[in-house]
Amino acid sequence: MLSRQLGGNTEDTENNRHPLLIPQYQDKDDTSSALTSITGDAIDRVSGLSFSSFSGLHPTNGPHLTTFLLLNTMIGSGILNQPYVFSQSGIAGGLFGFLVAGIGTWFGLVCLTAAGLHVNILEYSGLANFAFKQHGERIVDISIIIVTFGAQLGYILIVGTTLSDLLGSWGCESIVCNETFTTIVSVGVFVMPVCMFRTFGHLAYLSLFSIAAIVAVLVLVIIGGPIKHQLNHTSNNYEVFSFTGMLQSTGSIIFSLSCASANFQAYISTEKTSRNLDAWRGITGRAVLTGTVMCSVMGLVGYLSFGDDTSGMILDNFPQHAFDFFKVMVVTHLILYIPVNFVIMR
C-alpha cells in the first residue's frame, strides 16, 4: 500500500520502514529474515500503519506516564463491582482470583510484546494476521470492536444515569435532569471533544486525572467503609471461600484488569529508551500490580465493611448526600476513561 503510493516496491518498503515500527531490532540480522516470511499484503498493511498511525506526530511518553496510561486502560467501572465479587467468591476466593488474574495478565502482555518484537509487527491485528492470516486478523478486530463498543455503551449509560440520579436527589425535576438528556449532554460536551485526540499516547496526562478520581473513591471505601460498618452494626460473618462463586466472578476479575488491546499502542507511545522488552516488563508489571492491588483492596475492604449487604456497585452503599462528591469523581473518571477505550476501538 505505502510502497505503491511512494512509487516503490515491497523491497523498498522493507529497507525504509518506519523506525518506530521496529525500535531495537532494525540493526540485527534477524530483521530481514523475519520480514521476508511475511506476505506482501501483510508488509503493505504494516507499512501503511507505520506511516499513518505511528507517524512523527505520535507523542512519546516516559515510562511512568505509560504506566498510568495502561493503568487507566485497566481501571474502569469494573473496580466498583469488586466488593460484590468478594461477597460471592469469599475472601480467599477473591484474593486467589486476583493473584491468578494479575500474573496471567502481566505474562500475557509480555508474551504479546515479545511476539511482536520477534517478527517486528507492533500491532495486535497485524500480529494475528502474521500468525493466523486473515481469519486471525478478523477475529481479533471483531473481538476488540465488540468488547470496546460494549464497554463504551456501559460507561456512557453509567455516566448519564449517575448524573441524572445526582441531579434528581438535589431536587431537579426538569427534563434536563432525565437520563436521556444528561447522557446526550455529557457525551456531547465532555466526552466527544476528548475523543478527537489522534493517538493513544496523547491521553497520558488525562490518565493521571482519571486515576486520581478513582483513587478518591478508593479512599472513601477504605476510610468510610469501616465507619459505616460500625455505625450500621453490620454482621462480621463473612464468606471465606466459595468455589462456585469464584467461578462466577472470574469474568468480572479478568475484565477489571484487561488491557491487552492497548498494549502495542502504549508501547509505541513510549520513549525510545523504554521500547525494549526488559523495560516493558517493568512498565507492564508496575501497571498490572497497581491495578491488581487497587481492585483487590477495593473488593476486600468493601466486602468487610458491608458483608451480605454489599451492593453490585459499591457507591450504592453510600446513599447519603455527603458522599455525592465521590459519585461525581466516578463520573469524572469515566469521562476521562471513555476516550481511551474509544481510541483503541477506532
C-alpha positions as CSV (number, residue, x, y, z in Angstrom):
1,M,0.0,0.0,0.0
2,L,2.6,2.6,1.1
3,S,5.1,1.3,-1.4
4,R,2.7,1.8,-4.2
5,Q,1.9,5.3,-3.0
6,L,5.6,6.2,-2.9
7,G,6.3,4.6,-6.3
8,G,8.4,1.9,-4.7
9,N,8.1,-1.9,-4.2
10,T,7.9,-4.3,-1.3
11,E,11.7,-4.4,-1.0
12,D,11.9,-0.6,-0.8
13,T,9.3,-0.7,2.0
14,E,11.4,-3.3,3.9
15,N,14.5,-1.2,3.6
16,N,12.8,2.1,4.6
17,R,10.4,1.0,7.2
18,H,9.5,3.5,9.9
19,P,11.9,3.4,12.9
20,L,9.1,3.3,15.5
21,L,7.8,0.1,14.0
22,I,10.9,-1.9,14.9
23,P,12.7,0.2,17.5
24,Q,15.5,-2.1,18.5
25,Y,15.8,-4.9,16.0
26,Q,16.4,-2.9,12.9
27,D,20.2,-3.4,13.1
28,K,20.0,-7.1,13.7
29,D,20.4,-9.8,11.1
30,D,17.1,-11.5,12.1
31,T,15.1,-8.5,10.9
32,S,15.2,-9.2,7.2
33,S,14.6,-12.9,7.7
34,A,11.6,-12.2,9.9
35,L,10.2,-9.7,7.4
36,T,10.7,-11.9,4.4
37,S,8.4,-14.5,5.9
38,I,5.5,-12.0,5.9
39,T,3.4,-11.9,2.8
40,G,3.4,-8.9,0.5
41,D,-0.1,-7.9,1.7
42,A,1.0,-8.0,5.3
43,I,4.1,-5.9,4.7
44,D,1.9,-3.3,2.8
45,R,-0.5,-3.3,5.7
46,V,2.1,-2.8,8.4
47,S,3.9,-0.2,6.3
48,G,0.7,1.8,5.9
49,L,0.1,1.5,9.6
50,S,3.5,2.8,10.4
51,F,3.1,5.8,8.1
52,S,-0.4,6.8,9.3
53,S,-0.9,5.8,12.9
54,F,2.7,5.8,14.1
55,S,3.9,9.0,12.4
56,G,6.1,11.7,13.7
57,L,3.0,13.3,15.3
58,H,2.8,10.4,17.7
59,P,3.8,11.5,21.2
60,T,6.4,9.8,23.3
61,N,5.8,9.4,27.0
62,G,8.1,8.4,29.8
63,P,7.8,5.0,31.5
64,H,5.8,6.5,34.4
65,L,3.3,8.2,32.2
66,T,3.0,5.0,30.1
67,T,2.3,3.1,33.4
68,F,-0.6,5.4,34.2
69,L,-1.9,5.1,30.6
70,L,-2.0,1.3,30.9
71,L,-3.4,1.5,34.4
72,N,-6.2,3.8,33.2
73,T,-7.0,1.3,30.4
74,M,-7.5,-1.3,33.1
75,I,-9.4,0.5,35.7
76,G,-12.9,1.3,34.5
77,S,-16.2,0.9,36.3
78,G,-15.3,-2.7,37.0
79,I,-13.4,-1.7,40.1
80,L,-16.7,-0.6,41.7
81,N,-18.0,-4.1,41.4
82,Q,-15.2,-5.9,43.1
83,P,-16.7,-5.8,46.7
84,Y,-19.6,-7.7,45.3
85,V,-17.2,-10.1,43.7
86,F,-15.7,-10.8,47.1
87,S,-19.1,-11.3,48.6
88,Q,-19.8,-14.0,46.0
89,S,-16.4,-15.8,45.9
90,G,-15.3,-15.3,49.5
91,I,-12.3,-13.5,50.9
92,A,-9.8,-16.3,49.9
93,G,-11.6,-16.9,46.6
94,G,-11.4,-13.2,45.6
95,L,-7.7,-12.9,46.6
96,F,-6.8,-16.1,44.8
97,G,-8.7,-14.9,41.7
98,F,-6.8,-11.6,41.6
99,L,-3.5,-13.3,42.2
100,V,-4.0,-15.6,39.2
101,A,-5.6,-12.9,37.0
102,G,-2.8,-10.4,37.8
103,I,0.0,-12.9,37.0
104,G,-1.8,-14.1,33.8
105,T,-2.4,-10.5,32.6
106,W,1.2,-9.5,33.1
107,F,2.5,-12.7,31.5
108,G,0.1,-12.3,28.5
109,L,1.3,-8.7,27.9
110,V,4.9,-9.7,28.0
111,C,4.4,-12.6,25.6
112,L,2.3,-10.4,23.2
113,T,5.1,-7.8,23.2
114,A,7.8,-10.4,22.7
115,A,6.0,-12.0,19.8
116,G,5.5,-8.6,18.2
117,L,9.2,-7.6,18.6
118,H,10.3,-11.0,17.3
119,V,8.5,-10.5,13.9
120,N,8.7,-6.7,14.0
121,I,4.9,-6.2,14.0
122,L,3.8,-3.9,16.8
123,E,0.1,-4.0,16.1
124,Y,-2.4,-6.5,17.5
125,S,-4.3,-7.2,14.3
126,G,-1.2,-7.3,12.2
127,L,0.4,-9.9,14.6
128,A,-2.8,-12.0,14.3
129,N,-2.5,-11.7,10.5
130,F,1.1,-12.9,10.7
131,A,0.2,-15.9,12.9
132,F,-3.2,-16.9,11.5
133,K,-3.6,-15.0,8.3
134,Q,-6.8,-13.0,7.5
135,H,-9.1,-15.2,9.6
136,G,-7.0,-14.5,12.8
137,E,-6.9,-10.8,12.0
138,R,-10.7,-10.6,11.6
139,I,-11.3,-12.5,14.8
140,V,-9.0,-10.1,16.8
141,D,-10.5,-7.0,15.2
142,I,-14.1,-8.2,15.7
143,S,-13.3,-9.1,19.3
144,I,-11.8,-5.7,20.1
145,I,-14.7,-3.9,18.5
146,I,-17.3,-6.0,20.4
147,V,-15.5,-5.6,23.8
148,T,-14.7,-1.9,23.5
149,F,-18.1,-0.9,21.9
150,G,-20.0,-2.8,24.6
151,A,-17.8,-1.2,27.3
152,Q,-18.4,2.2,25.7
153,L,-22.2,1.8,25.9
154,G,-22.0,0.7,29.5
155,Y,-19.8,3.6,30.6
156,I,-21.9,6.1,28.8
157,L,-25.0,4.8,30.4
158,I,-23.3,4.9,33.9
159,V,-22.3,8.5,33.3
160,G,-25.8,9.5,32.2
161,T,-27.7,7.6,34.9
162,T,-25.4,8.7,37.7
163,L,-25.6,12.4,36.7
164,S,-29.4,12.1,36.4
165,D,-29.7,10.4,39.8
166,L,-27.5,13.1,41.4
167,L,-29.5,15.9,39.9
168,G,-32.7,14.3,40.9
169,S,-31.5,13.8,44.5
170,W,-30.7,17.5,44.6
171,G,-34.3,18.3,43.8
172,C,-34.2,18.8,40.0
173,E,-37.4,17.6,38.3
174,S,-36.9,19.3,34.9
175,I,-36.5,17.5,31.6
176,V,-32.8,18.5,31.6
177,C,-32.3,16.2,34.5
178,N,-33.6,13.0,33.0
179,E,-31.3,10.2,31.9
180,T,-31.6,10.8,28.2
181,F,-30.7,14.5,28.4
182,T,-27.8,14.1,30.8
183,T,-26.4,11.3,28.7
184,I,-26.5,13.3,25.5
185,V,-25.1,16.4,27.1
186,S,-22.3,14.6,29.0
187,V,-21.2,12.8,25.8
188,G,-21.5,15.8,23.5
189,V,-19.9,18.3,25.8
190,F,-17.3,16.4,27.8
191,V,-16.6,13.0,26.1
192,M,-16.6,13.8,22.4
193,P,-14.0,16.6,22.4
194,V,-11.5,14.4,24.2
195,C,-12.2,11.5,21.7
196,M,-10.8,13.8,19.0
197,F,-7.2,13.1,20.1
198,R,-5.4,11.5,17.2
199,T,-3.4,8.8,19.0
200,F,-3.4,6.8,22.2
201,G,-0.3,8.4,23.6
202,H,-2.0,11.8,23.7
203,L,-4.2,10.6,26.5
204,A,-1.4,10.0,29.0
205,Y,-1.9,13.2,31.1
206,L,-5.6,12.7,31.1
207,S,-4.9,9.3,32.7
208,L,-3.3,11.0,35.7
209,F,-6.5,12.8,36.5
210,S,-8.7,9.8,35.7
211,I,-6.7,7.6,38.1
212,A,-6.7,10.3,40.8
213,A,-10.5,10.4,40.6
214,I,-10.9,6.7,41.1
215,V,-8.3,6.8,43.9
216,A,-10.6,9.3,45.7
217,V,-13.4,6.7,45.6
218,L,-11.0,4.0,46.9
219,V,-10.0,6.2,49.8
220,L,-13.7,6.7,50.6
221,V,-14.2,2.9,50.8
222,I,-11.1,2.4,52.9
223,I,-12.0,5.1,55.4
224,G,-15.8,5.4,55.1
225,G,-16.5,1.7,54.8
226,P,-15.3,0.7,58.3
227,I,-17.0,3.7,59.8
228,K,-20.3,2.7,58.3
229,H,-19.7,-0.9,59.4
230,Q,-19.6,0.3,63.0
231,L,-22.5,2.7,62.7
232,N,-24.7,0.1,61.0
233,H,-23.6,-2.7,63.3
234,T,-23.0,-4.9,60.2
235,S,-22.5,-8.6,60.9
236,N,-19.0,-10.0,61.0
237,N,-20.0,-13.3,59.4
238,Y,-18.1,-13.5,56.1
239,E,-17.8,-16.0,53.3
240,V,-14.2,-17.3,53.3
241,F,-14.2,-19.3,50.1
242,S,-16.9,-20.3,47.6
243,F,-15.7,-22.3,44.6
244,T,-18.9,-21.7,42.7
245,G,-18.9,-18.0,43.5
246,M,-15.2,-17.7,42.4
247,L,-16.0,-19.3,39.0
248,Q,-19.0,-17.0,38.6
249,S,-16.8,-14.0,39.4
250,T,-13.9,-14.8,37.2
251,G,-15.2,-12.8,34.3
252,S,-15.5,-9.6,36.4
253,I,-12.0,-10.0,37.8
254,I,-10.4,-10.5,34.4
255,F,-12.4,-7.6,32.9
256,S,-11.2,-5.3,35.7
257,L,-7.5,-6.0,34.7
258,S,-7.8,-6.3,31.0
259,C,-5.6,-4.1,28.8
260,A,-4.1,-6.3,26.1
261,S,-5.9,-4.4,23.3
262,A,-3.9,-1.3,24.3
263,N,-0.6,-3.0,24.7
264,F,1.0,-2.0,21.4
265,Q,-0.4,1.5,21.3
266,A,1.1,2.1,24.7
267,Y,4.4,0.6,23.6
268,I,4.7,2.7,20.5
269,S,3.9,5.9,22.5
270,T,6.7,5.2,25.0
271,E,10.0,7.0,24.7
272,K,12.7,5.2,22.6
273,T,14.9,4.2,25.6
274,S,12.0,2.2,27.1
275,R,11.0,0.5,23.8
276,N,12.6,-2.8,24.7
277,L,11.4,-6.0,26.3
278,D,13.2,-5.6,29.6
279,A,11.9,-2.1,30.2
280,W,8.4,-3.2,29.1
281,R,8.4,-6.0,31.6
282,G,8.9,-3.4,34.3
283,I,6.3,-0.9,32.9
284,T,3.6,-3.6,32.5
285,G,4.5,-5.2,35.8
286,R,4.0,-1.9,37.7
287,A,0.7,-1.2,35.9
288,V,-0.7,-4.7,36.5
289,L,0.5,-4.8,40.1
290,T,-1.0,-1.4,40.9
291,G,-4.3,-2.3,39.2
292,T,-4.5,-5.7,41.0
293,V,-3.8,-4.0,44.4
294,M,-6.4,-1.3,43.8
295,C,-9.1,-3.7,42.7
296,S,-8.4,-6.3,45.4
297,V,-8.2,-3.7,48.2
298,M,-11.5,-2.1,46.9
299,G,-13.1,-5.5,46.9
300,L,-11.8,-6.7,50.2
301,V,-12.4,-3.6,52.3
302,G,-15.8,-3.0,50.7
303,Y,-16.9,-6.6,51.5
304,L,-15.6,-6.5,55.0
305,S,-17.4,-3.2,55.6
306,F,-20.9,-4.2,54.3
307,G,-20.9,-8.0,54.4
308,D,-24.0,-9.6,52.9
309,D,-25.4,-6.1,52.2
310,T,-22.7,-5.3,49.7
311,S,-24.2,-3.8,46.6
312,G,-23.3,-4.6,43.0
313,M,-21.8,-1.1,42.7
314,I,-20.1,-0.1,46.0
315,L,-21.2,3.5,45.9
316,D,-24.8,2.3,46.3
317,N,-23.8,1.5,49.9
318,F,-23.1,5.3,50.4
319,P,-26.5,6.8,49.5
320,Q,-26.2,9.9,51.7
321,H,-25.6,13.4,50.1
322,A,-22.4,13.7,51.9
323,F,-20.9,11.1,49.5
324,D,-22.2,12.8,46.3
325,F,-18.7,14.2,45.7
326,F,-17.3,10.7,45.2
327,K,-20.1,9.9,42.7
328,V,-19.0,13.0,40.8
329,M,-15.5,11.6,40.9
330,V,-16.7,8.3,39.3
331,V,-18.4,10.3,36.5
332,T,-15.1,12.3,36.0
333,H,-13.1,9.1,35.9
334,L,-15.4,7.5,33.3
335,I,-15.5,10.7,31.2
336,L,-11.7,10.6,31.1
337,Y,-11.6,6.8,30.6
338,I,-14.1,6.6,27.7
339,P,-11.7,8.3,25.2
340,V,-9.0,5.8,26.0
341,N,-11.4,3.0,25.2
342,F,-12.7,4.8,22.1
343,V,-9.2,5.3,20.6
344,I,-8.5,1.6,21.0
345,M,-11.8,0.7,19.2
346,R,-11.1,3.3,16.5
